[in-house]
Amino acid sequence: MNQAFVAILMGSDSDLPVMRATMEVLNKLQVPFEVKITSAHRTPIETHDYVTSAEQRGCKVFIAAAGLAAHLAGVVAGITLNPVIGVPMDAGPLQGMDALLSTVMMPGGVPVASVAIGKAGAKNAGYLAAQILSVADDDLALRVRAERAESAAAVVEKDAALQQELNAS
């Protein structure tokens, strides 16, 4: 049996700096992943072949990042029944609003989960993929829960420091 992994697809290498946030989250949570640059418009045959191959090799969640027309996530969703998370890139004259709309406005029956535009979305795509996989992986669920608790503890700690500073003045 193949090990479950996440496929991170990008429409262009210019998306890589933002999508490193996804990779950092998946690495921290010990979720295996692959990264591929492929375009819905410029390399449609290669995109199809990769999605099909990845699925056969154990990919359970696809994350697709694209800007402007942002059709990559929709094309991937048209090929696979596995969950697809679209990350709209904050590029072009509309600063990602066009990519966001292209990602969320999928026809009924071909869903794409969408996250925020840019780096925050890239980070959340990693967490969402891990949460999807954790439904069938108790160890991963524990790591996701621990990460969430760490995040909450950091907020509480920062608030305590702020309160102490304010009370001292």
N, C-alpha and C positions, 0 to 999 in steps of 0.2 A: 504494500500500500504506500502511495506517495505521501510525503509530509505536506500538510496544508501550508500554503503560503499566500501572501498578498502580492499582486502585480501592480506596480506603480508605472503608469503610462503617462508620457508627456508629449504634447504636440510639437515641442521644440526644445532644443537644449537651453534656450533662454529661460525656461521654466525651472531649471535645475536648482538655482539658488533658493527659490521659494520652497520647492519640494523637498529640500534637505530637512525641513522641519518634520515632514512625514516620516522620513527615514530615521530621524533621531528618536521619535516617539516609538516606532516599531522596534528599533534596536533596544531602547530602554526596557520595553516590555517583552523582549526576546521573541519577537514575531518574525519568522523568516519572510523575506521579500525579494523580488526581482525588480529591476528598473529597466524600462525600455523607452526609447524615443521613437515614436511612430505617429504618423499624421493621418487623420481621417480623410484629408483631401489629397495630400501628396503621395501617400503610400497606403492606399486602402487595401490592397491585396496583402501586403505585409502585416497590416493591422489585423486583418481577419485571420491570417495564418498564425500570428502570435497568440491571439486570444484563444483560438481553438487548441493550439499546442499547450498553452499554459493551463487551460482547463484540464486537459488530459494528464498533465503532470502534477496536478493537485492544487492549482490555484482556486481559492474559495471566495476571494473578494478582489475586485478590481478597483483601483483608484485612478481616475483619469483627469489630468490637469490640462487645461487649454485656455487660451485667451481669444479675444475677438469673437469670431463666429462660434467657437467652442463646441464643435460637433463630436469631438472624440468620445466623450462619455456616452452620448446617445448612440453612436456607432457601436461601441463596445456592448452597450445594453441590448442592441439589436442582434448581437451575435450570441450572447451568453444568457443563461437564466440565473447565474450567480449574481450576488449583489454588486452594484456599480455605484461608486461614490464619485461625484463630479466636483472638481476643485476649480472654480473660475479664477483665472489669473487677472491681476490688476494691471492690464496693459492697454495700450491704444488710447484713442481720444476720449473714450467713454469711461476710462479707468476701471474696467472690469464689469460695468453694469450690463453691457452687451453679452459678455461671457456668462454672467449670472443668469440672465434671461434665457439664453440658449440652453443652459444646463437644466433649469427648472421647468421649462415649458415643453416637456416630453408628452407625446400622445398617450392616452390611457392604455394601459397594458404593457408599456415599455418604461418602467420606472427607473429613474436615476435619483439617488439621494444626493442632495446638494448641501455643501457647507459654505461658509463665508468666503468672500473674495480674498485672495492673497494668502499671506503667511498664517494668519489665524485659522483659515479654512484648511490649509495644508496640515497644520498640527491636528485639528479636529478630525480630519480624514483618517489620520493614523489611529487616533483613539477610537473612532467609530468602527474602523476595520477590526481592531483588537476586540472591541465589545461584541461585534458580530461573531468572531471566531470563538470568543469565550463562552458562548452558549453551549458549545460542544467540547470545551476544554476547561476542566475545573482548575487546573494549575494556572492557566492564563487568566481565568476569572479572578483568582487570588491576587495575581500581579496587578491587574487593572484596578481592583479594589484598593490595594496597598498604594498604588500611584495616586488614586483619588484622595486617600487619607493623607498622604504626604502633602498634596496640594492644599488641602483644607488646613492642615497644621501650619503650613507656611503663612497662610492668610491670618490665622489666629495669632501667630508669633509676631507678624508685622503690626497687627493691631495693638497687641500688648505693648510693643516698643513705642508705638505712637502715643498710646494712652499715658505711658510712663513719662514720655517727653513733654506732653501737654500738661500733665500734673506737676511736673518739675518747674514749669515756667510761671 
